[in-house]
Amino acid sequence: MRQLHFNLFLHDTGHHEASWRLPESDPYANLSLAAHQHLAKIAEEAKFDSVFLADSPVLWSDPGRRPAGKLEPTLLLAALVATTSRIGLIATASTSYNEPYNLARRFASLDHLSGGRAGWNIVTTAGEAAARNFGLDDQPLHKARYERADEFLEVSTRLWDSWADDAIVADKEAGVHARTDRVRGINHRGAFFRVDGALNLPRSPQAHPLLVQAGSSEDGKDFAAKWAEAVFTAQPTLSESQAFYADLKRRAAALGRNPDHVVILPGIVPVIGDTPAQARELEAELDRLIAPQYALATIAHTLGVDPDLLSLDRPLPDDLPGEEQIEGAKSRRTLIVDWARRENLTVRQLIGKLGGGRGHRTFTGTPVQVADTIQHYFENGAADGFNIMPAVLPSGIEAFAGKVVPILQERGLFRTEYTGTMLREHYGLPRPALEGALA
Ligand SMILES: Cc1cc2nc3c(=O)[nH]c(=O)nc-3n(C[C@H](O)[C@H](O)[C@H](O)COP(=O)(O)O)c2cc1C
């Protein structure tokens, strides 16, 4: 029987903008190893496929408004290796502001250290602020970022394959550690990179880390269809989720890939109460804590307009820049505009909707209601599983793991035990066969 997949999107005190202000929240959780270990442990006990850390090489959010300090994800996940044993560990890293050799090595290291539990959320990094941290005046164009990402992946996968699986023989008698004819430089010459190789690490347990991607623009979806094995996505309605799901599976199949090997995970923000009224109360309490002037500035930035053009108690202006004019996160801009227009929202109402999950769908209700909605999406061509983004952490994941997961397990929709040890096995994905000169 087909079963759900769950990823926990780690986010210090929770995905709600104002979660750090709740009395229960530790405002220093973003810098705490113990806090992250605690979250990973809850997710592992609930048999989640993976935990995930987002990232960007830039001071991402306003440090005045919410905890903005972000530990480097592969370092933090390496520390979680020691206190977990089965759960997958997915780190975000940018193809625009790294070199393939360093990054391929970092993910191979994480895969070796964790016994095959590493995943890479591949991002192209939107925004000129990040570009200015790397000697550029402005961000490379959206299309050029994806072209670089494509070559970046070509180089990385070839580096991971630069040692054959049988290269190491560790023959003490003969004094031969590895067969040098089974290790080969990649000698790559491309538009963006020149890399001789080989990698300075043997092929890792999973061969390649699990490749994850989250772009939803046309270029983003083409990139995902070619490279991604799991896809995160923000989809505010069931019908949009279904359309995205069908579109991406079709694109993957058109490239000759097995569509089952692209696992689609829309984000959801579960807000769980023992009664429907309790759940709604929790949601309302959080929304009251949002500082609207900061949220307005964030929306203006995504839409590519001056914040002065937006006013809290009016709808979005009619003449906004179109997706084709946005060089940042194109698809997030469209999602926000469509949502506001569809429901005729004022900017203040839009902020309330986005506060919980920045465009991800909020499932508010009792454990049974949340489980029912998950099942409905899963059985109606909208998802292979979910990226769980609790509004408040750790209480949100405690509630989800303790109350929703058992219902889904009872219904046979989610595992009660891990059957594999590696991240690819959790997601039902094969280990990549060796390609190229050493195959
Ligand atoms: C769940 C989720 C997590 C994401 N995490 C990151 C991240 O950590 N860093 C980042 O730069 N972008 C992140 N993104 C943004 C995407 O990589 C992508 O840029 C965005 O969805 C816009 O799509 P497009 O680039 O194809 O226009 C994330 C998106 C989603 C849906």
The ligand as an SDF file (V2000), in Angstrom:
LIG
                    3D

 31 33  0  0  0  0  0  0  0  0999 V2000
    9.2910   24.6840    1.5180 C   0  0  0  0  0  0  0  0  0  0  0  0
   10.1960   25.6110    0.7780 C   0  0  0  0  0  0  0  0  0  0  0  0
   11.4650   25.8370    1.2820 C   0  0  0  0  0  0  0  0  0  0  0  0
   12.3410   26.7070    0.6410 C   0  0  0  0  0  0  0  0  0  0  0  0
   13.5700   26.9160    1.1960 N   0  0  0  0  0  0  0  0  0  0  0  0
   14.4040   27.8090    0.6190 C   0  0  0  0  0  0  0  0  0  0  0  0
   15.6640   28.0630    1.2010 C   0  0  0  0  0  0  0  0  0  0  0  0
   16.0350   27.4920    2.1980 O   0  0  0  0  0  0  0  0  0  0  0  0
   16.4530   28.9850    0.5990 N   0  0  0  0  0  0  0  0  0  0  0  0
   16.0860   29.6660   -0.5300 C   0  0  0  0  0  0  0  0  0  0  0  0
   16.8590   30.4780   -1.0210 O   0  0  0  0  0  0  0  0  0  0  0  0
   14.8780   29.4220   -1.1080 N   0  0  0  0  0  0  0  0  0  0  0  0
   14.0450   28.5190   -0.5500 C   0  0  0  0  0  0  0  0  0  0  0  0
   12.8190   28.2820   -1.1150 N   0  0  0  0  0  0  0  0  0  0  0  0
   12.4750   29.0200   -2.3500 C   0  0  0  0  0  0  0  0  0  0  0  0
   12.6080   28.1580   -3.5910 C   0  0  0  0  0  0  0  0  0  0  0  0
   13.8760   27.5770   -3.7070 O   0  0  0  0  0  0  0  0  0  0  0  0
   12.2960   28.9830   -4.8270 C   0  0  0  0  0  0  0  0  0  0  0  0
   13.2470   29.9680   -5.0640 O   0  0  0  0  0  0  0  0  0  0  0  0
   10.9640   29.6700   -4.7040 C   0  0  0  0  0  0  0  0  0  0  0  0
    9.9790   28.6960   -4.4350 O   0  0  0  0  0  0  0  0  0  0  0  0
   10.6210   30.4230   -5.9720 C   0  0  0  0  0  0  0  0  0  0  0  0
   10.6160   29.5710   -7.0880 O   0  0  0  0  0  0  0  0  0  0  0  0
   11.3960   29.9740   -8.3910 P   0  0  0  0  0  0  0  0  0  0  0  0
   12.8330   30.2660   -7.9510 O   0  0  0  0  0  0  0  0  0  0  0  0
   11.3240   28.7900   -9.2980 O   0  0  0  0  0  0  0  0  0  0  0  0
   10.7250   31.1920   -8.8910 O   0  0  0  0  0  0  0  0  0  0  0  0
   11.9390   27.3860   -0.5190 C   0  0  0  0  0  0  0  0  0  0  0  0
   10.6570   27.1430   -1.0440 C   0  0  0  0  0  0  0  0  0  0  0  0
    9.7920   26.2660   -0.4180 C   0  0  0  0  0  0  0  0  0  0  0  0
    8.4420   26.0200   -1.0040 C   0  0  0  0  0  0  0  0  0  0  0  0
  1  2  1  0
  2  3  1  0
  2 30  2  0
  3  4  2  0
  4  5  1  0
  4 28  1  0
  5  6  2  0
  6  7  1  0
  6 13  1  0
  7  8  2  0
  7  9  1  0
  9 10  1  0
 10 11  2  0
 10 12  1  0
 12 13  2  0
 13 14  1  0
 14 15  1  0
 14 28  1  0
 15 16  1  0
 16 17  1  0
 16 18  1  0
 18 19  1  0
 18 20  1  0
 20 21  1  0
 20 22  1  0
 22 23  1  0
 23 24  1  0
 24 25  2  0
 24 26  1  0
 24 27  1  0
 28 29  2  0
 29 30  1  0
 30 31  1  0
M  END
$$$$
